[in-house]
């Protein structure tokens, strides 16, 4: 028998009955080849991390540094709430004009969340966060030295840039700093800075303003910003971008991703409903619950503590289910606090209100990460933009309701918005379940 391998012999024709030979082991399998997601432009060496490259203590230390940044920024954004009168008296403006120190940063933060996310481009996220914190620190120090209200307002504009950009980028970093099983807890820790700023930061700043003057309070927040900058520089690892986001991708994400679109809508409804009622919580507690003004500050402290607890309770749970429970509960709570008289009812409902709303920030962030895992920064920037714009919309809506009808009209309107939000969450969760089941029925992965 002649061999096919013998030199000079032609290769024999293939045998149709022969079974195909095994693929050489040296060839890569399809599963080992890199796969690119449609529309995602990954940067070299920027694969999404899972915290596996960091020692556990380093990952959690980095998370704590980011949480301190959120605390510092939210404290800075809300600090003027307790200092409107002394700032206005010292700089010769009315309380209403001084209120622009709160309105301007909120509107600017809403606009700058997507702008900073896109503008960051290929920059290391560690560098971007450090620059934003440094900008916030400089803005507060400038406000402390401001000769007139125009300079203060310009400084507050820079605070808005910092808040919008930092929040949009920081919200999705937990997945890159800690192992996957701890992402929910780490995200809750990051967003624990939001209610903690209300509980500790703003009251402490107000007290400092009363003792040493409003300029001292702004200077202290600026100094805290420098401390935070140092912590970020020392504790954050390099964080190259996972993908380069462009402006056209943001509206495209809203058009093409129903879950992202629903998340933005739910954010608007819940936050607008919240601030329509919460902005006027003092007159509500006074007129409906009959609570003396001397006790309101203590009750609001309790509200904030309950909010911190709610944040950590929600952080480790499914975002869809949590938001359904939160929005439904808030619809009931806001409706009841508008109609039930008595200090006991008012106090109980206020604490329940804080507990329920405490889970909103971390849950909507979890929703956006789950809805768009390949573009978490883009989705987060849309949520942060809507969150901050909804704060302004809620205050405006509540003010119109209070002036045009009565104080209880504000929480009743907020309750109606919460009910619509709950229906939106439920419909989104049902569609998500149906889509997953449908894929499973047709053999496609869920």
Phi, psi and omega in degrees: 000133177277149180262139178294338182272355183292142182298136176087346178276135177291152179292136180290154178295151181295142179273115183296340181270352183284144177280145181296143179285157180293147178293138179304143183294341184282345180279140180287146175279161181299327183292338182271353181278145178293143179241133179258132175286142179301132175083353182262124179253094183284146176272150179303132177069017185245029180303144184299123181280165177231022180080356184291337182277354182250146169297144184309316183293327178291320178298314180290327176296321177295319177299317179297323178295319178294319178298320177297322177298315178298316179302314182296317182292316181291323174300316179297318182295320186263355184307319182296345181305319181268002185235012185302312185295311179295324178295314180298318181294322183285325184258003174073039176234160180285166177298323179297317177293320177299332178298343176297340177295339177263318184294314185299310179300323180297314180293318180295319179298319178298321180284325188275344180304306178288327182296315180292321180300316179287316182295334179296331174050239184267011181287146174299130184294333175298316179296318181297314180297320179295319179296318182294319178294320178298322178297318178296316180298316180296322180296318180290323177293324177294320178297323180296334182255005188296133178278342181208173185290330179300319179293319177302314182295322176297320177295322179294329175299318179294326175299320178299319177301315181296314183298310183298313182291314182297313183298316182297321183278319185289332186302328183257015185276341185302324182294341180262355186247333182229160177301156186306324183291345182253005186298318180299316180292321180292320177297321177297322179294317178301312183278355171297341176294337182289301179292329180295326176298322179290324184281317187250312188296307184293314177299321179294319178295321178295316179297318179297323177295323179290325183277319186240002182099155185296330179295324178296321180296314179296320179296322180295319178294323175298318178295321176298325176298322178292323175297317179296320177301316179298317180297318179295318180295323184277327192253333181281134173280169173302136182229077178297151182296143178282335176197158180266117183266137176245161182302317180299337181290332183293305175296329178296323178297321177293320182288319192263346182244100183299326182291321176296316180299316178295322179297320178294319179296314180297319177302314180299313183295313184292313184289322176298314178298321179298309187278344170297324181269313188292328179303331184243032183294327180297307178295332178293312179296327180286310188280323184265310185275344180070031181270131181296142183301334182294338184260353186296318181300317179295319179294323178291330173296317176298321176302315181294318178298317177298325178295321176299316179298317179297324178299313183284331175294322183280337189297331184257012183245164180300130187295320182296311181295320181297314180293329176295315179294316183296310183294321178295316180296317180294326177300317180289315183298313182293325177294319182289320183292342178279341187235338183273120179276166173106139180298324181295313179297316181298317180294314181299315181292325179295317179294319177296323177300311180298317180299316182290313183289337179302336181272001187289307187302310182291329181286317178292327175295316177299322177302311185293321178295319179290324182288330183221072184294336180272351178216060185295325181292318179297313179296319180296321181296323177294319179294315181296320178300312180293324181300311183288322177293326180291331176300312179295319180295320180295316178298320178293314180299315179295321178297319178296321180293318181293315181289323184275334184234279180189172180300317179297341181295331181294307178293330176294318175296320176298322178297321179297318178294322177296323179294317176298321178298316180299319178296321179294316178298315181298314180297321179293317180295322179294315178298321180296318179294316180298318181295319179295317179295321179296320178294323180294322180294327183267002177089003179270152179292144179286000000 
